Amino acid sequence: MPSGEGSRARFRGQPLALEWVADGWHLRVVQPYRALKTYRCPGCDQEIFPRTLHVVVWPEGSPEQRRHWHRPCWERHFAKLGQARVRRRRRRDG
């Protein structure tokens, strides 16, 4: 999960849900006891089974684009997004 000084954690929902907003992305941790359906992870194209810890992610301001991800798949994808952003910045500035 993205962490550090720039991330803000908020607790909301019944029971509590952990959410972050990081670099324009909204993230919500889905605890196993709240995961009741099967989803397909866009990172690995495998199923996320009920009772599996995972994250729901969507671009800030676009909740209709939310997707359910395995946590490691999202972390890998988020790291790639950061690397691409750095490369674009280097090309622009360099």
N, C-alpha and C positions, 0 to 999 in steps of 0.2 A: 504494500500500500504506500502511496506517496505520504511522506511525513516530513516533519521539520517545521521551521518557523512559518513558512508560507501557507501551510495547510490549516484549515479551520475545521475542527470537529464539532458537530452539533448532535444533540440527542433529541429525538422526537419520536412520536408514535406510541402505540400501546401494544405490546411492551416496547421498550426503548429500541430504536434503530440507530446505528452509527452511520453518519454521513460525512462526506468530505466534499469540498469544492477545491479542485487543484488544476491549475493551468487551463481553465475553461471547461473542465469536465466535472460533472456531478457523479459521485460514487456513493453507493449505499451497500453496506454489508448485509447480506441475508443470512441470518443464523439458521442452522439446520432445523430447529424446531418450527421455523416459519416458512421453510422451503417445502411447499406442498405439491408442486407441479414439476413436470419434466420440461427442460428448456434445451436449446441447442446453442453451444458456445461458438461465437463467430471466430474465436482465435484458433480453435483446433477442430471445429466442425464435429465435435463429439457431444453426446448428451450430458446434461447436468441432471442427475437424478434427484428425486425428492429426498429430503433430509440431508442434502449436501451443502456445506458452507460455500457460498459464492458471492459475487458482487453484481450489482446492477449499475450500469454506466450509461450516461447520456450527455451529449453536448449541452453546456449551460444554455438555458433558454429554449431547448428543444426536447421536452420530455417525451414527445411522440417517437423519438429515435432511440429510446432506451433499449438496451440489450443486456442479457444475462451472460456473464463470463465466469469461467473458472478463475479464481484469484491469480494463480501463476500465469495463465494466459493473458490476463489483463496487464499484469505487471510487465511482462515481456513486450506487449503491444505499446504500453505507455512509455517504456524505455526507448523503443524504436521511434515513437513520435518525437521524443526529446532529442534524439540524435539527428533526426531529419530537420528539426527546427534549428539546431546548431549549425548543420551544414548549409542551410539556406541563409542564415545570418552571416556565415563566413563568406559565402559567395557574394552576398550583397555588399558587405563591408570590405572585402579583400580585393 
